[in-house]
Amino acid sequence: MACPSGGDDPMKALRIGNYNVAPVVEDVPTPDISPGEVLVRIKAASLNPLDVKLQRGFMHAFFPLAFPYILGTDLVGTVEYAGSDVNRWRKGDEVLARLDPTSGGAFAEFAVVRDDYLVSVPKKVSLEEAAGIPTAAGTAWQALFEVADLKRGQRVLVHAGAGGVGSFAIQFARSVGAHVIATASGTGIDIARRLGADQVIDYRSENFVNKVSDIDVVLDTIGGETQQRSFNVLRSGGYLLATSAPPDEALAKAHNVAASFVFHASDRSRLEKIVEAIDASSLKVLVDQKVSSLDLAQAFEHQASGRARGKIIVTFD
Ligand SMILES: NC(=O)c1ccc[n+]([C@@H]2O[C@H](COP(=O)([O-])OP(=O)(O)OC[C@H]3O[C@@H](n4cnc5c(N)ncnc54)[C@H](OP(=O)(O)O)[C@@H]3O)[C@@H](O)[C@H]2O)c1
């Protein structure tokens, strides 16, 4: 379906032509919409480690890409054009969405978004900060509340408390009255404390296994030996939630704990609950840096470093 901004007008977009090639900002045609879709003028988007994994081809089995591929899943913007069968949105409405990783498209001036993926932006955080919400907050929420059913009074260990997922996980866990312990290093230690962690362990100088025990839920965003050691701090019957590497089933059995790999799936109703929770509280989006779309390629490298303190936000004004 042709729309006023679609077709021949060029837009800037961060694309890759194949796996493992550097992303490049290029002029590409502004996309057209199909029935049930909305053209969104993007104000800001956020990076995730997933973008790096997609670019490197690590996710090919789950999310095979068709090239050229415009990177980016998390965006905020305004409705530019809503298809004739779309009734919920009007031109100018401020919207938030997570795109399917296989289609991508958030690192561009415009994106085509399915109507049923769009939610209204939160009021308590800026439009730019809101771009940091969908994948990181969605994963933390899915893990803590949908997989583990975290409750008041439970003890949770959040690895990488100053990361994208960890920064939301600390706040979500605190918001239900859990006792939160986080791992971090350097400036991340103070950040994790300020986000609400009751205890922060410097993972570079201390072995968390010697500092905590009787944990009900571990959110492991690291994998490897961090995950292996995490089994030692769980109480019998506790829960290990892994986002980076599938949990070792044999170790889970040996420690008499449950363990799941949390595979974040876009879900509008979850995103709406997160927006409600943000508007009803003092939950923050931890921002590592805001960069202009002109600096997107460097921002991508920073995300790839694994050292970000929260979300890297890319603006498109
Ligand atoms: N399965 C899914 O659906 C799903 C969804 C979302 C994310 N993920 C995955 O989950 C992982 C985390 O995502 P994210 O967005 O939170 O990443 P991120 O924001 O890039 O995490 C960066 C943070 O990790 C910290 N960190 C690095 N190594 C650490 C260690 N050994 N112990 C404690 N902290 C450490 C860094 O702190 P320092 O600089 O102090 O080291 C940094 O603050 C990634 O692998 C991502 O791909 C998976």
The ligand as an SDF file (V2000), in Angstrom:
LIG
                    3D

 48 52  0  0  0  0  0  0  0  0999 V2000
   17.4230  -14.4330   25.6820 N   0  0  0  0  0  0  0  0  0  0  0  0
   16.8760  -13.2530   25.3860 C   0  0  0  0  0  0  0  0  0  0  0  0
   15.7510  -13.1720   24.8690 O   0  0  0  0  0  0  0  0  0  0  0  0
   17.6510  -12.0140   25.7380 C   0  0  0  0  0  0  0  0  0  0  0  0
   17.0120  -10.7790   25.8390 C   0  0  0  0  0  0  0  0  0  0  0  0
   17.7720   -9.6560   26.2420 C   0  0  0  0  0  0  0  0  0  0  0  0
   19.1440   -9.8020   26.4760 C   0  0  0  0  0  0  0  0  0  0  0  0
   19.7060  -11.0250   26.3010 N   0  0  0  0  0  0  0  0  0  0  0  0
   21.1370  -11.2290   26.5570 C   0  0  0  0  0  0  0  0  0  0  0  0
   21.3950  -10.9560   27.9270 O   0  0  0  0  0  0  0  0  0  0  0  0
   22.7190  -10.4340   28.0570 C   0  0  0  0  0  0  0  0  0  0  0  0
   22.6460   -9.1100   28.8070 C   0  0  0  0  0  0  0  0  0  0  0  0
   21.9350   -8.1540   28.0330 O   0  0  0  0  0  0  0  0  0  0  0  0
   22.0290   -6.6100   28.4320 P   0  0  0  0  0  0  0  0  0  0  0  0
   21.2090   -5.8560   27.4690 O   0  0  0  0  0  0  0  0  0  0  0  0
   21.7790   -6.4540   29.8820 O   0  0  0  0  0  0  0  0  0  0  0  0
   23.5920   -6.3690   28.1440 O   0  0  0  0  0  0  0  0  0  0  0  0
   24.4910   -5.0800   28.3910 P   0  0  0  0  0  0  0  0  0  0  0  0
   23.6190   -3.9190   28.7310 O   0  0  0  0  0  0  0  0  0  0  0  0
   25.4150   -4.9740   27.2450 O   0  0  0  0  0  0  0  0  0  0  0  0
   25.3360   -5.4800   29.7050 O   0  0  0  0  0  0  0  0  0  0  0  0
   26.4580   -4.7170   29.9520 C   0  0  0  0  0  0  0  0  0  0  0  0
   26.8230   -4.8360   31.4090 C   0  0  0  0  0  0  0  0  0  0  0  0
   27.2870   -6.1580   31.7120 O   0  0  0  0  0  0  0  0  0  0  0  0
   28.2140   -6.0300   32.7810 C   0  0  0  0  0  0  0  0  0  0  0  0
   29.0340   -7.2260   32.8680 N   0  0  0  0  0  0  0  0  0  0  0  0
   29.8470   -7.7470   31.9400 C   0  0  0  0  0  0  0  0  0  0  0  0
   30.4330   -8.8820   32.4020 N   0  0  0  0  0  0  0  0  0  0  0  0
   29.9730   -9.0620   33.6730 C   0  0  0  0  0  0  0  0  0  0  0  0
   30.1810  -10.0650   34.6760 C   0  0  0  0  0  0  0  0  0  0  0  0
   31.0010  -11.1080   34.4600 N   0  0  0  0  0  0  0  0  0  0  0  0
   29.5150   -9.9440   35.8380 N   0  0  0  0  0  0  0  0  0  0  0  0
   28.6700   -8.9190   36.0790 C   0  0  0  0  0  0  0  0  0  0  0  0
   28.4420   -7.9330   35.1670 N   0  0  0  0  0  0  0  0  0  0  0  0
   29.0850   -8.0080   33.9820 C   0  0  0  0  0  0  0  0  0  0  0  0
   28.9840   -4.7990   32.3850 C   0  0  0  0  0  0  0  0  0  0  0  0
   29.5480   -4.2390   33.5390 O   0  0  0  0  0  0  0  0  0  0  0  0
   31.1500   -3.9520   33.6020 P   0  0  0  0  0  0  0  0  0  0  0  0
   31.4260   -2.9830   32.5060 O   0  0  0  0  0  0  0  0  0  0  0  0
   31.3220   -3.4200   34.9780 O   0  0  0  0  0  0  0  0  0  0  0  0
   31.8170   -5.2760   33.3670 O   0  0  0  0  0  0  0  0  0  0  0  0
   27.9330   -3.8930   31.7670 C   0  0  0  0  0  0  0  0  0  0  0  0
   27.4230   -2.9140   32.6490 O   0  0  0  0  0  0  0  0  0  0  0  0
   23.2700  -10.3190   26.6350 C   0  0  0  0  0  0  0  0  0  0  0  0
   24.0070  -11.4730   26.3300 O   0  0  0  0  0  0  0  0  0  0  0  0
   22.0110  -10.2940   25.7710 C   0  0  0  0  0  0  0  0  0  0  0  0
   22.2190  -10.7330   24.4510 O   0  0  0  0  0  0  0  0  0  0  0  0
   19.0070  -12.1160   25.9310 C   0  0  0  0  0  0  0  0  0  0  0  0
  1  2  1  0
  2  3  2  0
  2  4  1  0
  4  5  1  0
  4 48  2  0
  5  6  2  0
  6  7  1  0
  7  8  2  0
  8  9  1  0
  8 48  1  0
  9 10  1  0
  9 46  1  0
 10 11  1  0
 11 12  1  0
 11 44  1  0
 12 13  1  0
 13 14  1  0
 14 15  2  0
 14 16  1  0
 14 17  1  0
 17 18  1  0
 18 19  2  0
 18 20  1  0
 18 21  1  0
 21 22  1  0
 22 23  1  0
 23 24  1  0
 23 42  1  0
 24 25  1  0
 25 26  1  0
 25 36  1  0
 26 27  1  0
 26 35  1  0
 27 28  2  0
 28 29  1  0
 29 30  1  0
 29 35  2  0
 30 31  1  0
 30 32  2  0
 32 33  1  0
 33 34  2  0
 34 35  1  0
 36 37  1  0
 36 42  1  0
 37 38  1  0
 38 39  2  0
 38 40  1  0
 38 41  1  0
 42 43  1  0
 44 45  1  0
 44 46  1  0
 46 47  1  0
M  CHG  2   8   1  16  -1
M  END
$$$$
